[in-house]
Amino acid sequence: MSDTPALPVTFQPGHTRAVLHTLGAASFVTITVIALVLGEMSAGEKFSFIFTAALFWGVLALLARPKVVADDEGVTVVNIARSRRLAWAEIVQVNLRPGDPWVFLNLTDGTSMAAMGIQPGLAKKSAIRDAKALRALAESRGTVQG
């Protein structure tokens, strides 16, 4: 199948990740410089500014974490706070419908799982291409319904 990429392959929202990490770094640098330049603050207050900036960057890094990694044995879905390993046979359907914020995987246990690593937010064409590639992989390796 021409849509099937070589394994292993990682799908992740590159533009979104770049924006979030750039915003985090710029915010951290800006707040740190402000904290260090303001002379009337104590060392503890300066530290709290810098700590808050690092915490903010950490939250943005968590938001940039989602990805979907496909290999010969299955798929690892990494979302903001959780990761889950799925065998190919566990994936029944790969969906990215108009208006969906990310891909959803319908599983053999009757549940649906968000795969936030493929999201059309800033790169719709790329997300559609990645969703089709993941669907093609799942169809060729598991029990996916077209």
LUMZABA-828370 format. One record per atom (N, C-alpha, C, O): x, y, z; residue in three letters. Coordinates in steps of 0.2 Angstrom, whole numbers, padded with zeros to 4 digits. Last residue first. Layout:
<dotis>
x / y / z / residuo
X / Y / Z / ala
...
</dotis>
This chain:
<dotis>
x / y / z / residuo
-0062 / -0002 / 0037 / gly
-0061 / 0004 / 0033 / gly
-0066 / 0009 / 0033 / gly
-0066 / 0014 / 0030 / gly
-0057 / -0009 / 0052 / gln
-0063 / -0008 / 0048 / gln
-0062 / -0002 / 0044 / gln
-0060 / 0003 / 0046 / gln
-0043 / -0018 / 0058 / val
-0046 / -0011 / 0056 / val
-0052 / -0012 / 0051 / val
-0051 / -0016 / 0046 / val
-0035 / -0027 / 0064 / thr
-0042 / -0029 / 0062 / thr
-0046 / -0023 / 0060 / thr
-0052 / -0023 / 0061 / thr
-0018 / -0026 / 0057 / gly
-0023 / -0028 / 0062 / gly
-0030 / -0030 / 0060 / gly
-0031 / -0033 / 0055 / gly
-0010 / -0022 / 0047 / arg
-0007 / -0026 / 0052 / arg
-0012 / -0029 / 0057 / arg
-0010 / -0033 / 0061 / arg
-0017 / -0015 / 0037 / ser
-0012 / -0020 / 0035 / ser
-0010 / -0025 / 0040 / ser
-0007 / -0030 / 0039 / ser
-0024 / -0006 / 0045 / glu
-0028 / -0011 / 0041 / glu
-0023 / -0016 / 0039 / glu
-0025 / -0022 / 0038 / glu
-0014 / 0001 / 0052 / ala
-0018 / -0003 / 0056 / ala
-0022 / -0008 / 0051 / ala
-0023 / -0014 / 0053 / ala
-0008 / 0007 / 0040 / leu
-0004 / 0003 / 0045 / leu
-0009 / -0002 / 0048 / leu
-0008 / -0008 / 0049 / leu
-0019 / 0015 / 0037 / ala
-0017 / 0010 / 0032 / ala
-0012 / 0005 / 0036 / ala
-0013 / -0001 / 0034 / ala
-0020 / 0023 / 0048 / arg
-0026 / 0019 / 0046 / arg
-0023 / 0013 / 0041 / arg
-0025 / 0008 / 0042 / arg
-0008 / 0030 / 0047 / leu
-0010 / 0026 / 0053 / leu
-0015 / 0021 / 0051 / leu
-0015 / 0015 / 0053 / leu
-0011 / 0037 / 0035 / ala
-0005 / 0033 / 0036 / ala
-0006 / 0028 / 0042 / ala
-0005 / 0022 / 0041 / ala
-0022 / 0045 / 0038 / lys
-0022 / 0040 / 0033 / lys
-0017 / 0035 / 0034 / lys
-0018 / 0029 / 0032 / lys
-0016 / 0053 / 0048 / ala
-0021 / 0049 / 0050 / ala
-0022 / 0043 / 0045 / ala
-0024 / 0037 / 0047 / ala
-0006 / 0060 / 0040 / asp
-0004 / 0055 / 0046 / asp
-0009 / 0050 / 0048 / asp
-0008 / 0045 / 0049 / asp
-0015 / 0067 / 0032 / arg
-0010 / 0062 / 0029 / arg
-0008 / 0057 / 0034 / arg
-0007 / 0051 / 0033 / arg
-0021 / 0075 / 0042 / ile
-0025 / 0070 / 0037 / ile
-0021 / 0065 / 0034 / ile
-0022 / 0059 / 0034 / ile
-0010 / 0082 / 0047 / ala
-0014 / 0078 / 0051 / ala
-0018 / 0073 / 0047 / ala
-0019 / 0067 / 0049 / ala
-0006 / 0089 / 0035 / ser
-0002 / 0085 / 0038 / ser
-0005 / 0080 / 0043 / ser
-0004 / 0074 / 0043 / ser
-0018 / 0097 / 0034 / lys
-0016 / 0093 / 0028 / lys
-0011 / 0087 / 0031 / lys
-0012 / 0081 / 0029 / lys
-0017 / 0105 / 0046 / lys
-0023 / 0101 / 0044 / lys
-0021 / 0095 / 0039 / lys
-0022 / 0089 / 0040 / lys
-0009 / 0111 / 0057 / ala
-0007 / 0108 / 0051 / ala
-0012 / 0103 / 0049 / ala
-0011 / 0097 / 0049 / ala
-0014 / 0116 / 0069 / leu
-0010 / 0121 / 0065 / leu
-0008 / 0118 / 0058 / leu
-0005 / 0121 / 0054 / leu
-0024 / 0105 / 0071 / gly
-0024 / 0111 / 0074 / gly
-0021 / 0116 / 0069 / gly
-0024 / 0120 / 0066 / gly
-0026 / 0091 / 0069 / pro
-0026 / 0095 / 0063 / pro
-0026 / 0103 / 0065 / pro
-0026 / 0107 / 0061 / pro
-0016 / 0079 / 0076 / gln
-0021 / 0084 / 0077 / gln
-0020 / 0089 / 0072 / gln
-0015 / 0091 / 0070 / gln
-0009 / 0066 / 0083 / ile
-0011 / 0067 / 0076 / ile
-0017 / 0072 / 0077 / ile
-0023 / 0070 / 0079 / ile
-0007 / 0064 / 0096 / gly
-0001 / 0065 / 0092 / gly
-0003 / 0067 / 0085 / gly
0001 / 0069 / 0082 / gly
-0018 / 0060 / 0103 / met
-0017 / 0067 / 0102 / met
-0011 / 0069 / 0098 / met
-0010 / 0075 / 0096 / met
-0029 / 0049 / 0102 / ala
-0022 / 0049 / 0100 / ala
-0020 / 0056 / 0098 / ala
-0020 / 0058 / 0092 / ala
-0042 / 0044 / 0113 / ala
-0039 / 0049 / 0109 / ala
-0031 / 0048 / 0108 / ala
-0028 / 0045 / 0112 / ala
-0051 / 0029 / 0111 / met
-0045 / 0032 / 0114 / met
-0043 / 0038 / 0110 / met
-0042 / 0037 / 0104 / met
-0066 / 0020 / 0115 / ser
-0062 / 0024 / 0111 / ser
-0057 / 0028 / 0114 / ser
-0057 / 0030 / 0120 / ser
-0070 / 0003 / 0119 / thr
-0069 / 0010 / 0121 / thr
-0066 / 0013 / 0115 / thr
-0064 / 0011 / 0110 / thr
-0072 / -0010 / 0115 / gly
-0078 / -0006 / 0115 / gly
-0076 / 0001 / 0117 / gly
-0081 / 0005 / 0116 / gly
-0060 / -0018 / 0114 / asp
-0064 / -0018 / 0121 / asp
-0070 / -0014 / 0121 / asp
-0074 / -0013 / 0126 / asp
-0054 / -0014 / 0102 / thr
-0058 / -0020 / 0103 / thr
-0062 / -0021 / 0109 / thr
-0067 / -0025 / 0109 / thr
-0057 / 0004 / 0100 / leu
-0053 / -0002 / 0102 / leu
-0057 / -0008 / 0102 / leu
-0063 / -0008 / 0103 / leu
-0054 / 0017 / 0089 / asn
-0059 / 0013 / 0092 / asn
-0056 / 0006 / 0093 / asn
-0052 / 0004 / 0089 / asn
-0045 / 0032 / 0091 / leu
-0044 / 0025 / 0090 / leu
-0050 / 0021 / 0093 / leu
-0051 / 0021 / 0099 / leu
-0045 / 0048 / 0084 / phe
-0048 / 0043 / 0089 / phe
-0047 / 0036 / 0087 / phe
-0048 / 0035 / 0081 / phe
-0035 / 0062 / 0082 / val
-0037 / 0056 / 0080 / val
-0040 / 0052 / 0086 / val
-0038 / 0053 / 0091 / val
-0042 / 0079 / 0087 / trp
-0037 / 0074 / 0085 / trp
-0040 / 0067 / 0083 / trp
-0046 / 0066 / 0083 / trp
-0054 / 0086 / 0086 / pro
-0047 / 0089 / 0088 / pro
-0041 / 0085 / 0087 / pro
-0036 / 0088 / 0087 / pro
-0065 / 0085 / 0073 / asp
-0062 / 0082 / 0078 / asp
-0055 / 0086 / 0080 / asp
-0052 / 0088 / 0075 / asp
-0069 / 0092 / 0061 / gly
-0071 / 0095 / 0068 / gly
-0068 / 0091 / 0074 / gly
-0067 / 0094 / 0079 / gly
-0071 / 0077 / 0052 / pro
-0071 / 0085 / 0052 / pro
-0073 / 0087 / 0059 / pro
-0078 / 0085 / 0061 / pro
-0063 / 0063 / 0060 / arg
-0068 / 0066 / 0056 / arg
-0068 / 0074 / 0056 / arg
-0064 / 0077 / 0061 / arg
-0053 / 0051 / 0060 / leu
-0052 / 0059 / 0061 / leu
-0057 / 0062 / 0056 / leu
-0056 / 0063 / 0050 / leu
-0050 / 0035 / 0067 / asn
-0055 / 0040 / 0065 / asn
-0052 / 0047 / 0065 / asn
-0049 / 0049 / 0070 / asn
-0048 / 0018 / 0065 / val
-0044 / 0025 / 0066 / val
-0048 / 0030 / 0063 / val
-0050 / 0030 / 0057 / val
-0053 / 0003 / 0073 / gln
-0054 / 0009 / 0068 / gln
-0050 / 0015 / 0070 / gln
-0049 / 0016 / 0076 / gln
-0048 / -0006 / 0081 / val
-0053 / -0008 / 0077 / val
-0054 / -0003 / 0071 / val
-0055 / -0005 / 0065 / val
-0034 / -0012 / 0089 / ile
-0036 / -0006 / 0085 / ile
-0041 / -0008 / 0080 / ile
-0040 / -0012 / 0075 / ile
-0028 / -0024 / 0093 / glu
-0033 / -0020 / 0098 / glu
-0036 / -0014 / 0094 / glu
-0041 / -0012 / 0097 / glu
-0019 / -0028 / 0084 / ala
-0025 / -0031 / 0084 / ala
-0030 / -0028 / 0089 / ala
-0036 / -0029 / 0088 / ala
-0007 / -0021 / 0087 / trp
-0011 / -0019 / 0081 / trp
-0018 / -0022 / 0081 / trp
-0023 / -0019 / 0079 / trp
-0007 / -0016 / 0105 / ala
-0006 / -0021 / 0099 / ala
-0010 / -0019 / 0093 / ala
-0015 / -0016 / 0094 / ala
-0003 / -0002 / 0113 / leu
-0008 / -0006 / 0110 / leu
-0005 / -0010 / 0105 / leu
-0001 / -0008 / 0101 / leu
0002 / 0007 / 0127 / arg
0004 / 0003 / 0122 / arg
-0002 / -0001 / 0119 / arg
-0005 / -0005 / 0123 / arg
0000 / 0024 / 0132 / arg
-0003 / 0017 / 0132 / arg
0000 / 0013 / 0126 / arg
0000 / 0016 / 0121 / arg
0003 / 0037 / 0144 / ser
0005 / 0033 / 0138 / ser
0001 / 0026 / 0138 / ser
0000 / 0024 / 0144 / ser
-0003 / 0053 / 0150 / arg
-0003 / 0046 / 0150 / arg
0000 / 0043 / 0144 / arg
-0001 / 0046 / 0138 / arg
-0004 / 0067 / 0149 / ala
-0002 / 0064 / 0155 / ala
-0001 / 0056 / 0155 / ala
0001 / 0054 / 0160 / ala
-0005 / 0069 / 0134 / ile
-0002 / 0074 / 0139 / ile
0000 / 0071 / 0146 / ile
0006 / 0072 / 0148 / ile
-0001 / 0053 / 0126 / asn
-0005 / 0059 / 0127 / asn
-0002 / 0064 / 0132 / asn
0004 / 0063 / 0134 / asn
0006 / 0042 / 0116 / val
0008 / 0046 / 0121 / val
0003 / 0053 / 0121 / val
0004 / 0057 / 0117 / val
0003 / 0026 / 0111 / val
0000 / 0033 / 0111 / val
0002 / 0036 / 0117 / val
0001 / 0034 / 0123 / val
0011 / 0015 / 0101 / thr
0012 / 0018 / 0108 / thr
0009 / 0025 / 0107 / thr
0011 / 0029 / 0103 / thr
0006 / 0000 / 0093 / val
0006 / 0008 / 0093 / val
0007 / 0010 / 0100 / val
0004 / 0007 / 0105 / val
0015 / -0014 / 0087 / gly
0009 / -0010 / 0088 / gly
0010 / -0003 / 0088 / gly
0015 / 0000 / 0085 / gly
0026 / -0021 / 0081 / glu
0022 / -0025 / 0086 / glu
0015 / -0021 / 0088 / glu
0010 / -0024 / 0090 / glu
0033 / -0013 / 0073 / asp
0030 / -0019 / 0070 / asp
0025 / -0022 / 0075 / asp
0021 / -0026 / 0073 / asp
0026 / 0004 / 0077 / asp
0032 / -0001 / 0076 / asp
0029 / -0008 / 0074 / asp
0023 / -0008 / 0073 / asp
0022 / 0021 / 0080 / ala
0020 / 0014 / 0077 / ala
0026 / 0010 / 0075 / ala
0031 / 0013 / 0072 / ala
0018 / 0033 / 0091 / val
0024 / 0029 / 0088 / val
0021 / 0022 / 0086 / val
0019 / 0018 / 0090 / val
0012 / 0048 / 0093 / val
0010 / 0041 / 0091 / val
0016 / 0038 / 0088 / val
0018 / 0040 / 0083 / val
0012 / 0061 / 0105 / lys
0014 / 0058 / 0099 / lys
0011 / 0051 / 0099 / lys
0009 / 0048 / 0103 / lys
0012 / 0075 / 0116 / pro
0008 / 0070 / 0113 / pro
0012 / 0068 / 0106 / pro
0014 / 0072 / 0102 / pro
0019 / 0086 / 0122 / arg
0021 / 0079 / 0123 / arg
0018 / 0074 / 0118 / arg
0021 / 0069 / 0116 / arg
0015 / 0099 / 0124 / ala
0019 / 0097 / 0118 / ala
0021 / 0090 / 0117 / ala
0024 / 0088 / 0112 / ala
0010 / 0100 / 0136 / leu
0005 / 0100 / 0131 / leu
0009 / 0099 / 0124 / leu
0005 / 0097 / 0119 / leu
0022 / 0099 / 0143 / leu
0017 / 0093 / 0144 / leu
0012 / 0094 / 0138 / leu
0010 / 0088 / 0135 / leu
0027 / 0111 / 0140 / ala
0031 / 0105 / 0138 / ala
0026 / 0099 / 0138 / ala
0026 / 0095 / 0134 / ala
0019 / 0119 / 0147 / leu
0019 / 0120 / 0140 / leu
0022 / 0114 / 0137 / leu
0020 / 0111 / 0131 / leu
0023 / 0116 / 0160 / val
0016 / 0115 / 0158 / val
0015 / 0115 / 0150 / val
0012 / 0110 / 0147 / val
0036 / 0121 / 0159 / gly
0035 / 0114 / 0160 / gly
0027 / 0112 / 0158 / gly
0027 / 0106 / 0155 / gly
0034 / 0134 / 0158 / trp
0037 / 0131 / 0153 / trp
0036 / 0123 / 0153 / trp
0035 / 0120 / 0148 / trp
0028 / 0136 / 0171 / phe
0024 / 0138 / 0165 / phe
0027 / 0134 / 0159 / phe
0023 / 0131 / 0155 / phe
0040 / 0133 / 0179 / leu
0033 / 0129 / 0180 / leu
0029 / 0130 / 0174 / leu
0026 / 0125 / 0171 / leu
0048 / 0143 / 0176 / ala
0050 / 0136 / 0174 / ala
0044 / 0132 / 0174 / ala
0043 / 0127 / 0170 / ala
0041 / 0154 / 0181 / ala
0042 / 0154 / 0174 / ala
0044 / 0146 / 0172 / ala
0042 / 0144 / 0166 / ala
0041 / 0150 / 0194 / thr
0035 / 0151 / 0191 / thr
0036 / 0150 / 0183 / thr
0032 / 0147 / 0180 / thr
0055 / 0151 / 0197 / phe
0052 / 0145 / 0198 / phe
0045 / 0145 / 0194 / phe
0043 / 0140 / 0191 / phe
0057 / 0165 / 0195 / ile
0060 / 0161 / 0190 / ile
0057 / 0154 / 0191 / ile
0056 / 0150 / 0186 / ile
0049 / 0170 / 0205 / phe
0048 / 0172 / 0198 / phe
0050 / 0167 / 0193 / phe
0047 / 0165 / 0189 / phe
0056 / 0165 / 0216 / ser
0049 / 0163 / 0215 / ser
0047 / 0165 / 0208 / ser
0043 / 0161 / 0205 / ser
0068 / 0171 / 0215 / phe
0068 / 0164 / 0214 / phe
0061 / 0162 / 0213 / phe
0059 / 0157 / 0208 / phe
0064 / 0184 / 0219 / lys
0067 / 0183 / 0212 / lys
0066 / 0175 / 0210 / lys
0065 / 0173 / 0205 / lys
0060 / 0182 / 0232 / glu
0055 / 0184 / 0227 / glu
0058 / 0183 / 0220 / glu
0054 / 0181 / 0215 / glu
0072 / 0178 / 0237 / gly
0067 / 0173 / 0237 / gly
0061 / 0175 / 0232 / gly
0059 / 0171 / 0229 / gly
0080 / 0190 / 0236 / ala
0082 / 0184 / 0232 / ala
0076 / 0179 / 0232 / ala
0075 / 0175 / 0227 / ala
0068 / 0204 / 0234 / ser
0073 / 0199 / 0238 / ser
0075 / 0193 / 0234 / ser
0072 / 0192 / 0228 / ser
0068 / 0218 / 0223 / met
0065 / 0211 / 0225 / met
0070 / 0208 / 0229 / met
0076 / 0208 / 0228 / met
0073 / 0229 / 0218 / glu
0070 / 0230 / 0224 / glu
0067 / 0223 / 0227 / glu
0064 / 0223 / 0232 / glu
0078 / 0227 / 0205 / gly
0083 / 0227 / 0211 / gly
0079 / 0227 / 0217 / gly
0082 / 0225 / 0222 / gly
0075 / 0218 / 0191 / leu
0071 / 0222 / 0197 / leu
0075 / 0222 / 0203 / leu
0076 / 0216 / 0206 / leu
0083 / 0209 / 0184 / val
0084 / 0216 / 0183 / val
0080 / 0221 / 0189 / val
0083 / 0226 / 0191 / val
0078 / 0197 / 0188 / leu
0085 / 0198 / 0189 / leu
0086 / 0206 / 0189 / leu
0091 / 0208 / 0192 / leu
0065 / 0197 / 0183 / ala
0066 / 0195 / 0190 / ala
0073 / 0198 / 0192 / ala
0074 / 0200 / 0197 / ala
0067 / 0199 / 0169 / ile
0063 / 0204 / 0173 / ile
0065 / 0203 / 0181 / ile
0066 / 0208 / 0184 / ile
0074 / 0187 / 0166 / val
0077 / 0194 / 0165 / val
0074 / 0199 / 0169 / val
0077 / 0203 / 0173 / val
0063 / 0178 / 0168 / thr
0070 / 0178 / 0172 / thr
0073 / 0184 / 0172 / thr
0076 / 0187 / 0177 / thr
0054 / 0182 / 0159 / ile
0052 / 0182 / 0166 / ile
0058 / 0182 / 0170 / ile
0059 / 0186 / 0175 / ile
0061 / 0179 / 0147 / thr
0058 / 0186 / 0149 / thr
0057 / 0187 / 0156 / thr
0059 / 0192 / 0159 / thr
0064 / 0165 / 0148 / val
0069 / 0170 / 0147 / val
0067 / 0177 / 0150 / val
0070 / 0181 / 0153 / val
0051 / 0160 / 0149 / phe
0056 / 0159 / 0154 / phe
0061 / 0164 / 0154 / phe
0063 / 0167 / 0159 / phe
0045 / 0164 / 0137 / ser
0042 / 0167 / 0143 / ser
0047 / 0166 / 0149 / ser
0048 / 0170 / 0153 / ser
0054 / 0158 / 0127 / ala
0053 / 0165 / 0127 / ala
0050 / 0168 / 0134 / ala
0053 / 0173 / 0137 / ala
0051 / 0144 / 0131 / ala
0057 / 0147 / 0131 / ala
0057 / 0155 / 0132 / ala
0061 / 0158 / 0136 / ala
0037 / 0144 / 0128 / gly
0039 / 0142 / 0135 / gly
0046 / 0145 / 0136 / gly
0048 / 0148 / 0141 / gly
0036 / 0147 / 0114 / leu
0033 / 0151 / 0119 / leu
0036 / 0150 / 0126 / leu
0037 / 0155 / 0130 / leu
0044 / 0136 / 0109 / thr
0046 / 0143 / 0108 / thr
0043 / 0148 / 0113 / thr
0046 / 0152 / 0116 / thr
0035 / 0125 / 0113 / his
0042 / 0126 / 0116 / his
0045 / 0133 / 0115 / his
0049 / 0135 / 0120 / his
0024 / 0129 / 0105 / leu
0023 / 0128 / 0113 / leu
0030 / 0129 / 0116 / leu
0031 / 0132 / 0121 / leu
0029 / 0129 / 0092 / val
0026 / 0135 / 0095 / val
0026 / 0135 / 0103 / val
0028 / 0139 / 0106 / val
0033 / 0116 / 0091 / ala
0038 / 0121 / 0090 / ala
0035 / 0127 / 0093 / ala
0039 / 0131 / 0097 / ala
0021 / 0108 / 0093 / arg
0027 / 0107 / 0097 / arg
0031 / 0113 / 0097 / arg
0034 / 0116 / 0102 / arg
0014 / 0113 / 0082 / thr
0011 / 0114 / 0088 / thr
0017 / 0114 / 0093 / thr
0018 / 0118 / 0098 / thr
0022 / 0108 / 0071 / his
0021 / 0115 / 0072 / his
0018 / 0117 / 0079 / his
0021 / 0122 / 0082 / his
0021 / 0093 / 0074 / gly
0027 / 0097 / 0074 / gly
0026 / 0105 / 0075 / gly
0030 / 0108 / 0079 / gly
0013 / 0082 / 0081 / pro
0011 / 0089 / 0079 / pro
0017 / 0094 / 0079 / pro
0018 / 0097 / 0084 / pro
0018 / 0066 / 0076 / gln
0018 / 0071 / 0081 / gln
0016 / 0078 / 0078 / gln
0019 / 0079 / 0072 / gln
0022 / 0049 / 0073 / phe
0017 / 0055 / 0071 / phe
0017 / 0060 / 0077 / phe
0015 / 0058 / 0083 / phe
0035 / 0039 / 0069 / thr
0032 / 0043 / 0074 / thr
0028 / 0049 / 0071 / thr
0030 / 0052 / 0067 / thr
0038 / 0022 / 0064 / val
0037 / 0029 / 0062 / val
0033 / 0033 / 0068 / val
0030 / 0030 / 0072 / val
0050 / 0009 / 0061 / pro
0045 / 0012 / 0065 / pro
0044 / 0020 / 0062 / pro
0048 / 0022 / 0059 / pro
0041 / 0006 / 0045 / leu
0041 / 0006 / 0052 / leu
0048 / 0006 / 0055 / leu
0052 / 0003 / 0052 / leu
0036 / 0016 / 0031 / ala
0040 / 0011 / 0034 / ala
0040 / 0012 / 0042 / ala
0040 / 0017 / 0044 / ala
0018 / 0019 / 0028 / pro
0025 / 0021 / 0029 / pro
0029 / 0016 / 0032 / pro
0027 / 0011 / 0035 / pro
0006 / 0017 / 0016 / thr
0009 / 0014 / 0022 / thr
0016 / 0016 / 0023 / thr
0020 / 0014 / 0019 / thr
0001 / 0021 / 0004 / asp
0000 / 0026 / 0010 / asp
0004 / 0023 / 0017 / asp
0004 / 0026 / 0022 / asp
0003 / 0011 / -0004 / ser
0007 / 0017 / -0005 / ser
0007 / 0022 / 0001 / ser
0011 / 0025 / 0002 / ser
0004 / -0006 / 0000 / met
0000 / 0000 / 0000 / met
0004 / 0006 / 0000 / met
0009 / 0007 / 0004 / met
</dotis>
